[in-house]
Amino acid sequence: MRNRVLGVVALLCWGSAPAAAQWFTYPRKDTPRTADGKPNLSAPAPKTADGKPDLAGIWLGDQWNPAGRRRPPQNSTRPEPPPMLPAAEKVFAERRANMGRDNPEARCMPQGIPYASMLPYPFEILNAPGKMVMLYEMYSLRRQIFTDGRELPKEFASPSWMGYSVGKWEGDEFVVDTAGFNDLVWNIDIAGHPHSSEMHVIERFHRIDFGHMDINVTINDPKTYAKLWVMPTTRYTLLPDTDLLEFVCEKNLDPEHMVGK
């Protein structure tokens, strides 16, 4: 199998774009099709055994132009992030001034939540007993969302890059509550907005039909932002009849030549 090997430089993902299509195709028997045999992305959303929408599949953000994506909303405006507190504003300005030279992402470290889902590489959702698993092609990250009824811990002995997630259904929306982050991930989003270890993330997954899904994200980080940050809805499109590629990230071995101060 082919490896995708990248020598990473600072802010790699801000200027990257995914391949137009995956390098192999495997027609899946459970993919609904139109009369000409193409995947029918507008077919009804599949259901799990308990009648809930099945979120399983390989997804890519519509901003990266996957085949079959929905048209962007007409005359839509993207709300600005809430004001940053002074210390966070200073950090944000410094990182932009030196072009993110010391970003851990440039040395193959994880991107974190919700940033990992916004990148120009797909992720896969899998169902498992008592949990839902998310596999990210970029950096081969993985995330587990516990669905066995446990509560989010009040304290975290070992804060992590991806945080600790629990999920539950509210109607047709899968609501994921995540906290317990470390403060090593720089970015919340593509624009590079920062966060603290106190960040709390609520994600609401809604599969619209077979080939389309919306995710709404709310950020609560009282050490970084003056109020709650309700992010714009992010649209995703299913990549049918394919699989994730192996992704190998080579650490930058020559950091003194990286751009920035």
DRENDO-1510 file (C-alpha; in Angstrom, 1 decimal, always signed):
<recs>
REC; n; res; u; v; w
REC; 1; MET; +0.0; +0.0; +0.0 .
REC; 2; ARG; +1.2; +3.5; -0.8 .
REC; 3; ASN; +2.4; +5.7; +2.0 .
REC; 4; ARG; +1.6; +9.4; +2.1 .
REC; 5; VAL; +4.8; +10.9; +3.5 .
REC; 6; LEU; +5.1; +14.6; +4.2 .
REC; 7; GLY; +8.0; +16.7; +5.4 .
REC; 8; VAL; +5.9; +19.1; +7.5 .
REC; 9; VAL; +6.6; +22.8; +7.8 .
REC; 10; ALA; +5.0; +25.3; +10.0 .
REC; 11; LEU; +1.3; +25.9; +9.3 .
REC; 12; LEU; +1.3; +23.0; +6.8 .
REC; 13; CYS; -2.5; +22.7; +6.7 .
REC; 14; TRP; -3.2; +26.4; +6.1 .
REC; 15; GLY; -2.1; +26.1; +2.5 .
REC; 16; SER; -2.6; +22.4; +1.8 .
REC; 17; ALA; -5.3; +20.8; -0.3 .
REC; 18; PRO; -6.3; +17.2; -0.6 .
REC; 19; ALA; -6.0; +15.0; -3.6 .
REC; 20; ALA; -9.0; +15.2; -6.0 .
REC; 21; ALA; -9.8; +11.6; -5.2 .
REC; 22; GLN; -8.5; +8.7; -3.2 .
REC; 23; TRP; -6.1; +6.5; -5.1 .
REC; 24; PHE; -8.3; +3.4; -5.1 .
REC; 25; THR; -12.0; +2.6; -5.3 .
REC; 26; TYR; -13.9; -0.3; -3.8 .
REC; 27; PRO; -17.7; -0.3; -4.5 .
REC; 28; ARG; -19.5; -1.0; -1.3 .
REC; 29; LYS; -22.6; -3.1; -1.4 .
REC; 30; ASP; -24.5; -0.9; +1.1 .
REC; 31; THR; -24.0; +2.3; -0.9 .
REC; 32; PRO; -27.3; +3.3; -2.6 .
REC; 33; ARG; -26.9; +4.1; -6.2 .
REC; 34; THR; -28.6; +6.0; -9.0 .
REC; 35; ALA; -29.7; +4.4; -12.2 .
REC; 36; ASP; -26.3; +4.9; -13.8 .
REC; 37; GLY; -24.5; +3.2; -10.9 .
REC; 38; LYS; -23.2; +6.3; -9.2 .
REC; 39; PRO; -23.5; +6.7; -5.4 .
REC; 40; ASN; -26.8; +8.4; -4.5 .
REC; 41; LEU; -25.7; +10.9; -1.9 .
REC; 42; SER; -29.3; +12.2; -1.6 .
REC; 43; ALA; -30.7; +8.9; -0.5 .
REC; 44; PRO; -32.1; +8.7; +3.1 .
REC; 45; ALA; -29.6; +8.5; +5.9 .
REC; 46; PRO; -29.0; +4.9; +7.1 .
REC; 47; LYS; -30.1; +3.8; +10.6 .
REC; 48; THR; -28.5; +1.7; +13.3 .
REC; 49; ALA; -30.2; -1.2; +14.9 .
REC; 50; ASP; -31.8; +1.1; +17.5 .
REC; 51; GLY; -33.2; +3.4; +14.9 .
REC; 52; LYS; -30.7; +6.2; +15.3 .
REC; 53; PRO; -29.0; +7.9; +12.3 .
REC; 54; ASP; -25.8; +6.0; +11.5 .
REC; 55; LEU; -23.0; +8.4; +11.3 .
REC; 56; ALA; -20.5; +5.8; +10.1 .
REC; 57; GLY; -18.5; +6.6; +7.0 .
REC; 58; ILE; -15.6; +8.6; +5.6 .
REC; 59; TRP; -16.2; +12.4; +5.6 .
REC; 60; LEU; -14.5; +15.5; +4.2 .
REC; 61; GLY; -15.4; +19.1; +4.9 .
REC; 62; ASP; -17.3; +20.8; +2.0 .
REC; 63; GLN; -14.8; +23.7; +2.1 .
REC; 64; TRP; -12.3; +21.3; +0.4 .
REC; 65; ASN; -14.7; +20.7; -2.5 .
REC; 66; PRO; -15.5; +17.0; -2.3 .
REC; 67; ALA; -17.6; +15.5; -5.1 .
REC; 68; GLY; -21.3; +15.8; -4.4 .
REC; 69; ARG; -21.1; +18.6; -1.8 .
REC; 70; ARG; -24.1; +20.8; -1.2 .
REC; 71; ARG; -24.2; +24.3; -2.6 .
REC; 72; PRO; -23.0; +26.9; +0.0 .
REC; 73; PRO; -25.8; +28.7; +1.7 .
REC; 74; GLN; -26.9; +31.9; -0.1 .
REC; 75; ASN; -26.0; +35.2; +1.4 .
REC; 76; SER; -24.6; +33.5; +4.5 .
REC; 77; THR; -22.3; +35.5; +6.8 .
REC; 78; ARG; -19.8; +33.9; +9.0 .
REC; 79; PRO; -20.0; +35.3; +12.6 .
REC; 80; GLU; -16.8; +36.6; +14.0 .
REC; 81; PRO; -15.2; +34.8; +17.0 .
REC; 82; PRO; -15.9; +36.4; +20.4 .
REC; 83; PRO; -13.3; +38.8; +21.7 .
REC; 84; MET; -10.2; +37.2; +23.2 .
REC; 85; LEU; -9.0; +38.1; +26.6 .
REC; 86; PRO; -5.8; +40.3; +26.6 .
REC; 87; ALA; -3.3; +37.4; +27.4 .
REC; 88; ALA; -4.8; +35.3; +24.6 .
REC; 89; GLU; -4.8; +38.2; +22.2 .
REC; 90; LYS; -1.1; +38.7; +22.8 .
REC; 91; VAL; -0.4; +35.0; +22.2 .
REC; 92; PHE; -2.5; +35.0; +19.0 .
REC; 93; ALA; -0.7; +38.1; +17.7 .
REC; 94; GLU; +2.8; +36.7; +18.5 .
REC; 95; ARG; +2.0; +33.4; +16.7 .
REC; 96; ARG; +0.8; +35.2; +13.6 .
REC; 97; ALA; +3.8; +37.5; +13.6 .
REC; 98; ASN; +6.3; +34.7; +13.5 .
REC; 99; MET; +4.1; +32.6; +11.1 .
REC; 100; GLY; +3.6; +29.8; +13.6 .
REC; 101; ARG; +7.2; +28.7; +13.4 .
REC; 102; ASP; +7.0; +26.8; +16.7 .
REC; 103; ASN; +3.6; +25.3; +16.2 .
REC; 104; PRO; +3.8; +21.6; +17.5 .
REC; 105; GLU; +1.8; +20.6; +14.4 .
REC; 106; ALA; +4.9; +21.4; +12.3 .
REC; 107; ARG; +6.6; +18.6; +14.2 .
REC; 108; CYS; +3.9; +16.0; +13.6 .
REC; 109; MET; +2.1; +16.5; +16.9 .
REC; 110; PRO; -1.7; +16.1; +17.1 .
REC; 111; GLN; -4.1; +18.9; +16.0 .
REC; 112; GLY; -6.8; +18.5; +18.6 .
REC; 113; ILE; -10.5; +19.2; +18.7 .
REC; 114; PRO; -12.4; +20.6; +16.8 .
REC; 115; TYR; -9.5; +21.6; +14.5 .
REC; 116; ALA; -8.7; +18.0; +13.3 .
REC; 117; SER; -12.1; +17.8; +11.7 .
REC; 118; MET; -11.6; +21.0; +9.7 .
REC; 119; LEU; -8.4; +19.9; +7.9 .
REC; 120; PRO; -8.2; +19.1; +4.1 .
REC; 121; TYR; -8.0; +15.3; +4.8 .
REC; 122; PRO; -10.9; +13.0; +5.6 .
REC; 123; PHE; -11.9; +11.3; +8.8 .
REC; 124; GLU; -13.8; +8.1; +9.4 .
REC; 125; ILE; -16.6; +7.4; +12.0 .
REC; 126; LEU; -16.9; +3.8; +13.2 .
REC; 127; ASN; -19.5; +2.3; +15.5 .
REC; 128; ALA; -18.3; +0.1; +18.4 .
REC; 129; PRO; -19.9; -1.4; +21.5 .
REC; 130; GLY; -20.1; +1.4; +24.1 .
REC; 131; LYS; -18.3; +4.0; +22.0 .
REC; 132; MET; -18.0; +5.7; +18.7 .
REC; 133; VAL; -14.5; +5.9; +17.1 .
REC; 134; MET; -13.1; +8.6; +14.8 .
REC; 135; LEU; -10.1; +7.9; +12.7 .
REC; 136; TYR; -8.3; +10.9; +11.1 .
REC; 137; GLU; -6.3; +10.3; +8.0 .
REC; 138; MET; -3.9; +13.2; +8.7 .
REC; 139; TYR; -1.3; +12.2; +11.3 .
REC; 140; SER; -3.3; +8.9; +11.8 .
REC; 141; LEU; -5.0; +10.3; +14.8 .
REC; 142; ARG; -7.8; +8.5; +16.6 .
REC; 143; ARG; -10.5; +9.5; +19.0 .
REC; 144; GLN; -13.0; +7.6; +21.1 .
REC; 145; ILE; -16.3; +9.0; +22.2 .
REC; 146; PHE; -17.9; +6.9; +25.0 .
REC; 147; THR; -21.6; +6.1; +24.5 .
REC; 148; ASP; -22.1; +3.8; +27.5 .
REC; 149; GLY; -23.8; +6.3; +29.7 .
REC; 150; ARG; -20.7; +7.5; +31.7 .
REC; 151; GLU; -20.5; +11.2; +32.7 .
REC; 152; LEU; -17.7; +13.5; +31.7 .
REC; 153; PRO; -15.1; +13.4; +34.6 .
REC; 154; LYS; -15.0; +16.5; +36.8 .
REC; 155; GLU; -11.2; +16.3; +36.9 .
REC; 156; PHE; -8.6; +14.9; +34.5 .
REC; 157; ALA; -5.5; +13.3; +35.8 .
REC; 158; SER; -3.9; +13.2; +32.4 .
REC; 159; PRO; -5.1; +16.0; +30.0 .
REC; 160; SER; -4.6; +15.0; +26.4 .
REC; 161; TRP; -4.3; +16.4; +22.9 .
REC; 162; MET; -7.8; +15.1; +21.8 .
REC; 163; GLY; -9.5; +15.5; +25.1 .
REC; 164; TYR; -12.0; +13.1; +26.8 .
REC; 165; SER; -15.3; +12.7; +25.0 .
REC; 166; VAL; -18.7; +11.3; +26.0 .
REC; 167; GLY; -21.7; +11.3; +23.6 .
REC; 168; LYS; -25.4; +10.9; +23.7 .
REC; 169; TRP; -28.4; +11.2; +21.3 .
REC; 170; GLU; -30.8; +14.1; +21.5 .
REC; 171; GLY; -33.4; +13.2; +18.8 .
REC; 172; ASP; -31.5; +12.8; +15.5 .
REC; 173; GLU; -28.5; +14.7; +16.8 .
REC; 174; PHE; -25.5; +13.1; +18.3 .
REC; 175; VAL; -24.2; +15.4; +21.0 .
REC; 176; VAL; -20.5; +15.1; +22.1 .
REC; 177; ASP; -19.2; +16.7; +25.2 .
REC; 178; THR; -15.4; +17.0; +25.3 .
REC; 179; ALA; -13.0; +18.4; +28.0 .
REC; 180; GLY; -9.7; +17.4; +29.6 .
REC; 181; PHE; -7.4; +19.0; +26.9 .
REC; 182; ASN; -3.8; +19.9; +27.4 .
REC; 183; ASP; -2.6; +23.3; +26.4 .
REC; 184; LEU; -0.1; +22.1; +23.8 .
REC; 185; VAL; -2.4; +22.2; +20.7 .
REC; 186; TRP; -2.2; +25.7; +19.3 .
REC; 187; ASN; -5.2; +26.0; +17.1 .
REC; 188; ILE; -9.0; +25.7; +17.5 .
REC; 189; ASP; -9.5; +26.4; +13.8 .
REC; 190; ILE; -7.8; +27.0; +10.4 .
REC; 191; ALA; -7.4; +30.7; +11.3 .
REC; 192; GLY; -5.2; +29.7; +14.3 .
REC; 193; HIS; -7.3; +30.9; +17.2 .
REC; 194; PRO; -5.8; +29.7; +20.5 .
REC; 195; HIS; -7.3; +27.9; +23.5 .
REC; 196; SER; -6.4; +27.0; +27.1 .
REC; 197; SER; -6.5; +23.7; +29.0 .
REC; 198; GLU; -9.9; +24.9; +30.4 .
REC; 199; MET; -11.6; +24.6; +27.0 .
REC; 200; HIS; -14.9; +22.7; +26.9 .
REC; 201; VAL; -16.3; +21.7; +23.4 .
REC; 202; ILE; -19.8; +20.7; +22.5 .
REC; 203; GLU; -20.3; +19.1; +19.0 .
REC; 204; ARG; -23.7; +18.3; +17.5 .
REC; 205; PHE; -23.5; +15.8; +14.6 .
REC; 206; HIS; -26.6; +15.7; +12.3 .
REC; 207; ARG; -26.6; +13.4; +9.3 .
REC; 208; ILE; -28.8; +15.1; +6.8 .
REC; 209; ASP; -29.1; +12.2; +4.3 .
REC; 210; PHE; -26.8; +9.4; +3.0 .
REC; 211; GLY; -24.1; +11.7; +1.8 .
REC; 212; HIS; -24.2; +14.8; +3.9 .
REC; 213; MET; -23.7; +15.7; +7.5 .
REC; 214; ASP; -23.6; +19.0; +9.5 .
REC; 215; ILE; -21.5; +19.6; +12.7 .
REC; 216; ASN; -22.2; +22.5; +15.0 .
REC; 217; VAL; -19.6; +23.4; +17.5 .
REC; 218; THR; -19.7; +25.5; +20.7 .
REC; 219; ILE; -16.5; +26.5; +22.5 .
REC; 220; ASN; -16.5; +27.5; +26.1 .
REC; 221; ASP; -13.0; +28.6; +27.2 .
REC; 222; PRO; -13.3; +31.3; +29.9 .
REC; 223; LYS; -9.5; +31.7; +30.1 .
REC; 224; THR; -9.3; +32.6; +26.4 .
REC; 225; TYR; -12.6; +34.2; +25.2 .
REC; 226; ALA; -14.9; +36.7; +26.7 .
REC; 227; LYS; -18.0; +34.6; +26.0 .
REC; 228; LEU; -19.2; +31.4; +24.4 .
REC; 229; TRP; -18.1; +30.8; +20.8 .
REC; 230; VAL; -20.8; +29.3; +18.6 .
REC; 231; MET; -18.9; +28.5; +15.5 .
REC; 232; PRO; -20.6; +28.5; +12.0 .
REC; 233; THR; -22.1; +25.2; +11.0 .
REC; 234; THR; -19.5; +23.0; +9.1 .
REC; 235; ARG; -20.8; +20.9; +6.3 .
REC; 236; TYR; -19.4; +17.5; +5.4 .
REC; 237; THR; -19.8; +15.2; +2.4 .
REC; 238; LEU; -19.4; +11.4; +2.4 .
REC; 239; LEU; -16.6; +9.9; +0.4 .
REC; 240; PRO; -18.2; +6.6; -0.7 .
REC; 241; ASP; -16.5; +3.5; -2.0 .
REC; 242; THR; -13.1; +4.2; -0.6 .
REC; 243; ASP; -10.9; +4.0; +2.5 .
REC; 244; LEU; -8.5; +6.2; +4.4 .
REC; 245; LEU; -4.9; +6.2; +3.3 .
REC; 246; GLU; -2.0; +5.6; +5.5 .
REC; 247; PHE; -0.4; +8.9; +6.5 .
REC; 248; VAL; +3.2; +9.2; +7.7 .
REC; 249; CYS; +4.5; +12.5; +9.0 .
REC; 250; GLU; +8.2; +13.1; +9.0 .
REC; 251; LYS; +9.3; +15.5; +11.7 .
REC; 252; ASN; +11.0; +18.6; +10.4 .
REC; 253; LEU; +14.7; +17.9; +10.9 .
REC; 254; ASP; +16.0; +21.4; +10.0 .
REC; 255; PRO; +13.9; +23.8; +12.2 .
REC; 256; GLU; +16.5; +26.6; +12.0 .
REC; 257; HIS; +15.5; +27.1; +8.3 .
REC; 258; MET; +11.8; +27.4; +9.0 .
REC; 259; VAL; +10.2; +30.7; +8.2 .
REC; 260; GLY; +9.4; +33.0; +11.1 .
REC; 261; LYS; +11.2; +34.7; +14.0 .
</recs>
